[in-house]
Amino acid sequence: MFPPDLLASIPHSPGVYLMLDKKAGVLYVGKAKDLRKRLASYARLAESTQGKTAVMLSHVHKIDTLLTRTEKEALILEASLIKKHRPRYNIVLRDDKNYPLLKVTVHEEWPRVLMTRRRKKDGARYFGPYSSSSAMWATLKLLASIFPLRRCKTSQVQARTRPCLNGQMHNCLAPCMGLTERAEYQKMVSRIIMVLEGHNRELITSMGQQMAEAAHDLEFERAALIRDQMQALSRTLEKQVIVASHSRDQDIFGLARKDASLALAILLVRNGTISGSRTFFLSDPIGDDASILSQVLNQYYYQGDNLPQEILLPCEPEDKELLSERLSDLRGELVHLQIPQRGDRLQLITMANANASHVFAERDKKEQSWQTLADFMVKSLHLSRPPETIECLDISNTSGQLAVGSLVCFKQGEPDRRHFRHYKIRTVDGPDDYAMMGEVLERRLKRGLAENDLPDLLMVDGGRGQLGIAMRVARELGVEDAQDMNWLGIAKEKEEEGEKLYKPGRKNPIILPAHNPVLLYLMRIRDESHRYGVIFHRKLRNKSTLASELDTINGIGPKKKQALLKTLGSLKQIKLASEEKLARVPGIGHELAREIRHHFHEDTQQTEQGER
């Protein structure tokens, strides 16, 4: 219920408001030039009984306000709070950290090109995000083949007496061996940045001049290398789509509606060429197109990364002038927000709108495909209801040590990674997979009952025995009687028999043909559960091994351990490092370096003394 006595205490000033439910959860975050007027409009809407806004207001128990000096400050604070709280009724774009980025470590003496999913303020250059990971890896592979920078994991180059495998295969300039000059290395870094910025044609022109100069100076090997690089770049240019005759950077937004849902497409044009695209689907957003577009722009450019000179929009957003001022501040120069009415720019908007409409077509296609598969699963597996949500549990351990349970969740045919869970085994000692599975299932089912959040189908990786444990836990908790859940065990049997599916109350397993789509889908879920568990188990094992090696040294705590790993790269490198190199690690010093060196080489020293 909207608080009736709220308005009396709200001033006529800019700020941000947070609508909270009974549990103090944030339902909605908004900003206003005049807080009292904005909240008064909500008070009038609260009297209505229709629409999503009215439904949201019926859950509001309290409204907090934060006053700001200007409307621009309110705009910035609103985006920050939405990113922090991810409110149910706000437009929340998928976070960029879920998409891969390419990172060029220009802050290092000998830069590298890496894949990352987190953008940090560390002085590096970031490019992306890439909506397609395959496109990102293809770009990285191309760059590595044309411009052979180092691929070491350490930020500092460690001097070597012989080159690594990449160096021997001429896939690295080998700065560790002193085989390249820094100026030549930096030229390659600059060329990589030009490629990632989309300035390929300018780069090819520049490289052509450099090739001619090298040939004129009789440096034929260098000229041949530049020629090969130009040819590789030219082949990639043939695949690029030129959409503009100018060299400006643009982002083109397209918008499409279908019933209450809205789809957005963003075409990224760099130097007149489409370098990528992004799409977003909003199931039932609050507000009109102008309001939604304003929220999207504020969130999408929240950090100001890769802001273009010009942004083309399908309609005028709310607070256009304010947004333009904010984005210009982030870029450090004027950013133009344009709503084209004619000409080439309008054709680009039409293309973006078509891409947005295609989002609905793709979703409809996926939904139809899923419905067909779900119906097939009900018939093949004799399920009581379509398995819209499927969870699969797997146990990973090494002879009972560092045991973990991994639970993955698939919704309507796709992984729902927000509901992936790891469980550290607490009550079982020794290699007892049945007891471990029982513990994890008990914890999962208890939480599911408390939150009314149980899947349509729960699958365990294993045969009749593992399924029997699952059913025993379900009976003890009353899940089997109270919930209309389906259960399944999937076991990898002998090669000639293939996969076997076990169901409660059925004597013989269900055996489906090897290429049956139902079996392939279930195997995909099982394999993802196994992969998810093994990765976490390996992480715990590595951490345990590292702890047993370094934590026994006096004076080594978590921060110094992290500094050693960050600087030297691995436990192996720490063991091989000289006392002088260890002493240069931040926070270590000569005395502790001597202690570390003595710890790892004590046995060797004793052996040498014995031989003497």
N, C-alpha and C positions, 0 to 999 in steps of 0.2 A: 504494500500500500504506500502510495506517495505521501511523505510526511507533510501534513497539512499546515503546520506552524513553521515551516522552513523559511519561507520568503521574508519574514519579518527581520531576520538577522543577516540577510544577504545584501551586500552593497552593490551599487551600480558601477562596477569596475571590471577590468579584464581578469581572466583567470581560468582555472581548470576545475571541473567537478567530477567526482567519482561516485557512482551509484553502487551501493553495497546491499547485499542480501542479509538475512538474519544471522548468518555465520561470518559476517564481515568479508565475504568474498566479493571481489570487484566484478560487477555485472557490465558496467559501461563507463568509459572515460570520454569526456568531451571538453571542448574549450569554447569560450565565448568572449566577445568584446564587452558585453554587459551581462554579467552573471545573473542578476535578478531578472532581467527580461527573458533570458534563455530558460531559466528554471520555471518562470511563470508560464511560459508556453507549454512546458511539460505538465504543469499542474492542470492546465485546461485539457490536455490530451488524456490525462489519467481518468477523466470522466467518461471517455469513450470505452467501448467494450470490444472494439475490433482492431485488427492490425497487430503487427509484431511489436510496435512501440508500446501499445497498450498492454500487451502480455508482459513485456519487460518491466513496465512501471508497476505492474501488480506484484512483482517480486521484490521491489525496492523497499528496504527497511530503513535506510539511512543514506544521506548524501553528504559527503565531505567536499569542501571547497578549498582550493589553493589560489590565493590572490597573486597576480603578477603585475609588474609595472607597465608592460605593454602587451598588445595582442600577439606580437611576434614571439615574445617569451612564452606566452600561453601555448602557441603553436608548437614550439620546441618541446615544452614540458608534456604536452598531450602525447606526442609521438613517443617520448621516453617512457611514459607510464603505460602506454598500450604495449610497448615492447616488453616491459617488465611483467605486467600482470596478465597479458593475453586475455582480455575480458571476453566473455561469451558472446555479447551482443555487438562488439566492435568488429570492424574489418581487420583481420589479422593476416597479413601476407606471410606466406611460408618463409621462414628465416633463411637468409643466404648461407648460413653455416651448413645447411643440408646440401648445398650445391658445391661442386668442386671449383676451386680457384687455381690459377697459376701464379706462383710467387717467384719473383726475381729478386734475389738477395743482394741488391745494389749496395747495401750498407757494409757488406763484407769485402775484404781485400780482393778475394777471388770469387766473384758471384756465382751462384748456381740458379737453376730453374727447377722448382719443385711443385708438386701438387699439394694443396692444403684445403681444409674446409673451414678454417678460422682466419679472419682478417685481424691482424694485430697492428698496433702502432709501434712498429719496430724499425722503421726506416726503409723497409722493403717496398717494392712495387707489386701491386696485386692486379690481376686481370681476370675478368669474369664477373659474376659466376657463370659457369657453363651449365645450361639446362640438360645437356646430354653429356654424360661422363665419357661415352665412347668418343665423342667429338673432342673432348678435352685431351684424352690419352692420345688420339691421333695427332693433335697439335703438338703435344709434348714429344712424341716420337719423331715428328717431322723436324722440330727444332733441334733435337739431339743429333739427328743425322746430318743436318746442314751446318750447325754451329756446335762443334764438339766441346762444350764446357765441361768442367769437372762434375762428377756425380757423387762425391764423397758425402757422407752424412754429417761430418763435423763442420762447424762454422769456420774453423781455422784449418789451413792447409798443413798437414803433417809431412815433414820432409821424409823422403823415401830413398833407399839405395837402388831400388828397381821399380819400374812402373807397375801399376795394377793391370788387370786384364783389359780394362777399357783403354788404358794408355798403350798397351802392346798392340791392340787392334786399331789404333789411331782413331778411337772414338772419344778421346779426351786429349786436350792440349798438354796435360801432365805438368801443371805448375809445381807439383810436389817434387818434380825432378829438375826444375829450373829450365825446362825445354821451351818455354814461351816467355815473351816479354809482356809486362803488364799492360802496356799501351795497346799491343795487338789483341790481347785478351779482352780489354775494355771495348775495343771496336766491335768484337763479336757480341758482347753484351748489348751494346747500343743497337745493333742490327736486330737482335731478338726483340728488344722493346719496340722497335719500329714495326716489326711483324705483328706483335700482339696489339699494338695500337691501330692496326689496319692500314699503315702507310707502306704497303708492299710495293706499289708502283714507284713511289719516291725512292725507296730503298734500292730497287732494281736499277733505276737511273744512276743513283750514286755509285752502286757497285760496278756498273758498266764503266764509269769514269776511272774508278780505282783499278779495274782490270786493264784498261788501256795504259794507265800510268805504269803498272807493273810490267806490262809487255815492253813498253818503251825503255824501261830501266833494265831490260833483259832478265827480269825475275819471273821466268816462265812458269815455275812451279806454283808460285803465289797467284799468278794470273789464271792458271788452270783451276786452282782451288776456287777462286772467285767465280769463274765461269760455271763450274759445277753447282755452286750454290745458287747462282742466278737461274739456271735451268730448273732446279728443284722448286724454287719459288714461283717461276713462271707456270709450272704445271699446276700448282695450287691456285694461282690466279684464274686459270681457265674455269675452275669450278665455282668461282665467286660470282654473285649476282650484283651487277651495278644498277643502282636505282636512282642515282642522281649524278648530274654533271659537275657539281661543285665538290669541294673538298672539306665541307663542314661535317662536324659530328652531330648526329641527331638521334633522338629517341622518339619513336612514333607510337602513340597509344591508340589502340582500337578497343571498341566496346560493343558488346552485343547482349541483348536481354532475351530470356525465354521464361515466361510466366514470372515467378518471383525471383528467379535466379539471374545472375549476371556473370558474364565472362569478360576477361580483359586479356589483351595481347599487346606485347611491347616488342617492336622491331628495333634492333640496335644497329644503327647505320654509322659506320666509321669511315671517314674519308670517301664518302659516296658509295660505299659497299656494305651490304648487309653482313654483319659479323656475328649475329646471333639473335635469339628471340627468347621471350619469357611469356608464359601464360599463367593466369590465375582464375580459379573458379570460386565464386561467392554464392553460396546456396540461397540465402535469404537475407541480404544486407538491409540495414536500416538507413533510410534516406533516399533522396532522388539522385539522379545521375551526377549532378553538379557537386553535391555533398560527398558522394562516394568517391568521385574522381579526386577531390581535394584530399580526402583521407589517404587514398592510395599514393598520391604524389608525396605527401608528407612522410609516409612510412617508407616508401621505396627508396627515397633519397635521404633517408634519415642520417646516414653517416657522410653523405656527400661524395661517395666513391664513384668515379667514372661519370661525373656529371657532364653531359654534352653542352655545346653552345646553344642548342635549340631543341625545344621539346614541342612536338606537334600533338594536339589534342583534338578529340572528336567533338567536344563541347566545352563551353567555358566553365572552369571549376569554381566552386565557392572560394571566396577570398583569393582571387587570382593575383591581385597586386601584392598581397601579403606573401603568398607563396613564391612569387617571382623574386621578391626582395630576400626571402629566406634562402632560396636556392642560389642566388647570386652571391650571398655571403659565404655559402659553403664552397662554391667554385672559386671565389676570389675575383670574378669578373662577371659581367652581365650575362644572365641566362634568359633567353627569350621563350616565353610561353605563347605559342601561336595556335589559333583556331582557323585553319585554312578554309577559304570559301570557294576557291577556284584554282586551276592550274596544276602543276606537278605535285605540289604539297597535298592538295586534296586527293590526288590519285594514291599517294602514299597512305593517307588516312583510310581510304577505301580498301587498300590492301590489308592494313592492320585490322580493320573491322571484319574483313573476310576471315582472317586468322582467328579472331575472337569467336566468330560464329562456328568455326570448325571445332572449337573446344566442345561445344554442345554435341556436334556430330560424333566426335570421338567418344564422349561419355555415353551417348546412346548406344554406340556400337559395343563398348565394353559391357554396358549393362545387359544388352541382349545376349552377348556371349556368356556372361556370368549366369544369367537365368537358365540358359540351355544347359550349362555345366551343372548347376545346382539341381535342376530337375533330374538330370542323368544320375547324379549322386544319390538322390532320394530313392530312385528305382534300383540302382545297382547295389547299394549298401543297406537298403530297407530301413531308411531313417524315418523318424517320426515327424520331422519338419525340415525345411531347407536349411542347410548349414551356412547361414549368412556370416557367422563368426566361428572360426575354427582356431583352437589352440593346440599346440603340441609340446609335450614335455620330454626332455632328454637329460640324462645324468652323465657328467664327465668327471673322471678322477684317475689318478695313477696309484694303483694298489690301495685304494681307499684314502689316499692323501689329497689334500686340497680339493675336495669334492665340491662340485657346484651343480645346481640344477638350472637348466635354461628353458624358458617358456617363451615361445613365439606366438604371435597372433596374426591371423589373416582375416580380412573383412572383404567380402564380396570379391574374392579372388586375388586381392592384392595385400602385401604385407602392411600391417599397421604398427610401425616401429615405436609409436608412443606407448604401446602396451607390451613391448618386449620386456622381459624381466630375467634377472639373474638371482639365484638363491644360493647363498653359502650354507652348506650343510652344518647344522649346529649340534645335533643329538646323536649322530652315528659315528662310531669309531671303527676303522677297518673297512675292507672291501665288501660292503653289503648293499648292492644296488637296489634290492627290494625295499630295505628299510629307508634308504635315502629317498627313493621315489615316494614312499609313504609320507615321509616328513614334508617334502615339498608340496605334494598334493593336499595335505591337510592345511598347510598355510594358505595355499591358493584358494581352496574351497571355502575356508572360513571367511576370508576377505570377500570372496564373491557373494556369499550369503549375506554378509553384513551390508554390502553396497549394492546388492541386487544386480550383480555384474558377472554372470556366468555365461560361458559360450554356448552356442548351439551344439557344437561337437568338440569333445575333448579327446585328443589322441595321445597315446603314449608310445614312445619308441621302444618296442619290445614285443614279445609274443604273449602267450596265454598267461604266463606267470606275472608279468608286469601289469597286464590288464586286470588280473585277479586282485592285485594289491590296490589298484585304483578303485575297483568296485567295493572292496572292503572299507576303504576310507570313506567313500561316498555313503555307504550304508550307515557307518558309525555317526556321520554328521547329519544324516537325514536328507542328503542331497538326492539320492536315488528316488525317494518317494515324493519329495516336495517339488522337484524340478523335472521338467520334461527335457532332460539332456540326453544327447547321444554320446556313446563311448566307443572307442576303437583302439585296437593295438595294431601296430604295423611292424612286421619283423622281416628282416632280410634273411631268407633261407638259402639252401644250396642253389648253386648257379642254375641248374636245370629246372628247379622248381620256381625260381623267381621270388617275388614279394608275396607275403601272406598277410591277410587282413583278418583280425580276430574281433568278434563281437560278443558281448555278454549274452549268456544263455544259448549260444550256438556252439555245437560240438565241433563241427568242421570249419576250417578257415575259408574265407572268401578269396578265391584266386581269380584275378582279372588278367586279361591278355596284356602282354608287355607294353603295347602301345596304346592301351586304353587311356583316354584323357583323364578319367577319374583317378586312376592309379598314378599317372604322371603328376597330377596336381598334388596328391597326398605325399608322394615321394619328394616333391619340391618343398613342401612344408617341413617334412621330416629332416631333409638335408639342411634346410635353413636353421632348424633347431639345433642340429648337431654342430654346424659351423659356428653358430652364436655361442654355444657352450664351450667349444674347443678354444676359441679365441680368448674368452675370459679365463678359462682354466690355464692356458699358456701364460697369460699375463700374470696370474697369481703365482705360477711356478717360477717365472723369471724374477718376479719381485722377491719371492722367498729365497731363491738362489743368490740374488744380489745382496739381500739382507744378511744371509749367513756369511757372505764373504767380507762385506764392508763394515757391518755393525759390530763386528768383534774387535775392530781397531779402536783403541782409545782416542777420543777426540773427534771421531767422525759421527756427526749427527745428520738429520734429514737434509739440512740446507747445504752442508759441505758435500754430502753424497750427490745431491742434485748438481752442484757446481762442477764436481769431478766428471759426471756423466755428460753434462752439457758441453763442457770444454773439450774433453777427450773422446767422447762418443760412445764408448762401451767399456765393459769390465775388462775385456781383453787388452784394450789400449791402456787402461789404468795400470794393469800388471806390467806391460812392456815399457811404460814411460820411465824416463830417467828422473833422478831426484830433482834436477834443475827444472824439467818440464812440469813436474808435479808442483813445485814451489810457485810456479807462475799462475797456477789456478787460483782465482779469487778466493780468499779466506783460508788458504792452506798454509803457506809459509814454509820455510826451510825445515823447521823442527818436525812438523807434522808430515812433510814430504819424506823425511828420513824414516819416520815411523812406518809410513805406508810401504815404502820401498823395502824396509827390513821385514815387514810382515809377509809380503809376497815372495821374497827371495831368501827367507831364513833357511828353508830346507836345502836350497841350492848351495848356500854358503857353508852349511854344515857338511854337506857331501864333499865340497871342494876341500875343506879343512881335513876331513877324514882321509881323503886320498893323499894329501900331503904327508 
